[in-house]
Amino acid sequence: MRLTELRRHFSTSGSTLVKALDGVSLSVAPGEIFGIVGRSGAGKSTLIRCVNLLERPDSGSVRVLGEELLGLDDAALRERRRGIGMVFQHFNLLASRTVADNVAFPLEVAGVPAAERKTRVAEALALVGLAEKAKNYPTQLSGGQKQRVGIARALAPRPKILLCDEATSALDPETTQEILGLIKTLRDQLDLTVLLITHEMAVVKEICDRVAVMERGQVIEEGRVFDVFTRPAHPTTRRFIADTIGHSIPPGTVARLPAPGAGEARRLLQVLFAGPNSTRSVISEASRRYGLDLNIISGRIDEIAGEPFGIMALAAYGAPEQIEAALAWFAELGLGITPIPDSAVEGH
Ligand SMILES: Nc1ncnc2c1ncn2[C@@H]1O[C@H](COP(=O)(O)OP(=O)(O)OP(=O)(O)O)[C@@H](O)[C@H]1O
């Protein structure tokens, strides 16, 4: 899937122009789970809706499964959309239909004969583990089960691409894990390409292979999830990540730390250990090289997309210029360093 230079502008009542998409280009490889993350209003929904042309971009190119969709007539477009399933935040199930009839709905619209519909519905419900709920109505299901029905409905036409629009945002954390696990399993089983949008980095960390961060209609950062998490380049990405894998300094810790001596400064730092230098004894080496006292406050090992990395909070004491030199050295080694302002941990 290749989206190139997509633009979509809306003029609002006060005739201000909203650039929902301001030149977005993205490529998603077959079989990949690709996340688009951004705050509310960043343009994520507009972007994902451009993939099946529920939203038509003002300009740009939308190539899906090797074909440009923008030039197709209505009949051809309807046909191609069957290869692109979509899952919604609020499930969008029809309350008057049973689970099986909800899943059958896109097949009915596509004119699939009844016998074939039955087979496909059974197949889709089995894939999401809800075969025994076929005759139930949506009101009899939990949120997680409703989303499983939403996923089965998206899968019934046997698509190659699955679009997930905040698919877990209405679910509790445990159910979110379940649904994300299911999406990953389905990708593996059915060789699906998944494009998902979310405002939560935790979702990206859990299942995506690559991620694009959007802000004001533009992609501000893109890459492998592990790289973006461990070496974020843009301040907005850093803020997003801080919410997910930020330092964990116990409350009151800063107040208990020794004050810096005469002529000394104290800096709180978060160090991410990832990449080729992550196993080097950088803490003691930095201490020797720059004459610093490095007080380890907290540390843990976390995992992103199956790859481990270390995260540590330190208090560095020493001459201010030596601390700066050590920071530069850490950065040179490719370790992610983020100063933690005292105010971020005091007074909790
Ligand atoms: N049909 C429309 N008419 C006018 N403005 C629109 C329309 N659709 C989207 N916008 C505006 O475009 C911008 C991007 O919206 P979009 O819904 O794509 O963002 P988002 O990142 O998905 O946010 P959210 O998570 O809140 O949906 C917003 O400023 C929004 O108000």
The ligand as an SDF file (V2000), in Angstrom:
LIG
                    3D

 31 33  0  0  0  0  0  0  0  0999 V2000
  -15.6910   16.6550    7.2630 N   0  0  0  0  0  0  0  0  0  0  0  0
  -14.9350   17.5840    7.8650 C   0  0  0  0  0  0  0  0  0  0  0  0
  -15.2260   18.8960    7.7800 N   0  0  0  0  0  0  0  0  0  0  0  0
  -14.4510   19.8400    8.3680 C   0  0  0  0  0  0  0  0  0  0  0  0
  -13.3260   19.5610    9.0680 N   0  0  0  0  0  0  0  0  0  0  0  0
  -12.9700   18.2750    9.1780 C   0  0  0  0  0  0  0  0  0  0  0  0
  -13.7460   17.2080    8.5960 C   0  0  0  0  0  0  0  0  0  0  0  0
  -13.1230   16.0250    8.8900 N   0  0  0  0  0  0  0  0  0  0  0  0
  -12.0500   16.3350    9.6250 C   0  0  0  0  0  0  0  0  0  0  0  0
  -11.9370   17.6730    9.8100 N   0  0  0  0  0  0  0  0  0  0  0  0
  -10.8750   18.3790   10.5510 C   0  0  0  0  0  0  0  0  0  0  0  0
   -9.6420   17.8870   10.0930 O   0  0  0  0  0  0  0  0  0  0  0  0
   -8.7110   17.7550   11.1800 C   0  0  0  0  0  0  0  0  0  0  0  0
   -8.2300   16.3280   11.2620 C   0  0  0  0  0  0  0  0  0  0  0  0
   -9.3250   15.4910   11.6720 O   0  0  0  0  0  0  0  0  0  0  0  0
   -9.2050   13.9220   11.8860 P   0  0  0  0  0  0  0  0  0  0  0  0
  -10.5300   13.4340   12.3760 O   0  0  0  0  0  0  0  0  0  0  0  0
   -8.6420   13.3090   10.6690 O   0  0  0  0  0  0  0  0  0  0  0  0
   -8.1360   13.8410   13.0580 O   0  0  0  0  0  0  0  0  0  0  0  0
   -7.8070   12.6360   14.0300 P   0  0  0  0  0  0  0  0  0  0  0  0
   -6.3480   12.6510   14.2320 O   0  0  0  0  0  0  0  0  0  0  0  0
   -8.4240   11.3960   13.5180 O   0  0  0  0  0  0  0  0  0  0  0  0
   -8.5410   13.0700   15.3630 O   0  0  0  0  0  0  0  0  0  0  0  0
   -9.6320   12.2740   16.2100 P   0  0  0  0  0  0  0  0  0  0  0  0
   -8.8890   11.1880   16.9060 O   0  0  0  0  0  0  0  0  0  0  0  0
  -10.1570   13.3230   17.1420 O   0  0  0  0  0  0  0  0  0  0  0  0
  -10.6550   11.7950   15.2200 O   0  0  0  0  0  0  0  0  0  0  0  0
   -9.4580   18.2240   12.4320 C   0  0  0  0  0  0  0  0  0  0  0  0
   -9.1380   19.5790   12.6560 O   0  0  0  0  0  0  0  0  0  0  0  0
  -10.9070   18.0780   12.0450 C   0  0  0  0  0  0  0  0  0  0  0  0
  -11.7010   19.0180   12.7260 O   0  0  0  0  0  0  0  0  0  0  0  0
  1  2  1  0
  2  3  1  0
  2  7  2  0
  3  4  2  0
  4  5  1  0
  5  6  2  0
  6  7  1  0
  6 10  1  0
  7  8  1  0
  8  9  2  0
  9 10  1  0
 10 11  1  0
 11 12  1  0
 11 30  1  0
 12 13  1  0
 13 14  1  0
 13 28  1  0
 14 15  1  0
 15 16  1  0
 16 17  2  0
 16 18  1  0
 16 19  1  0
 19 20  1  0
 20 21  2  0
 20 22  1  0
 20 23  1  0
 23 24  1  0
 24 25  2  0
 24 26  1  0
 24 27  1  0
 28 29  1  0
 28 30  1  0
 30 31  1  0
M  END
$$$$
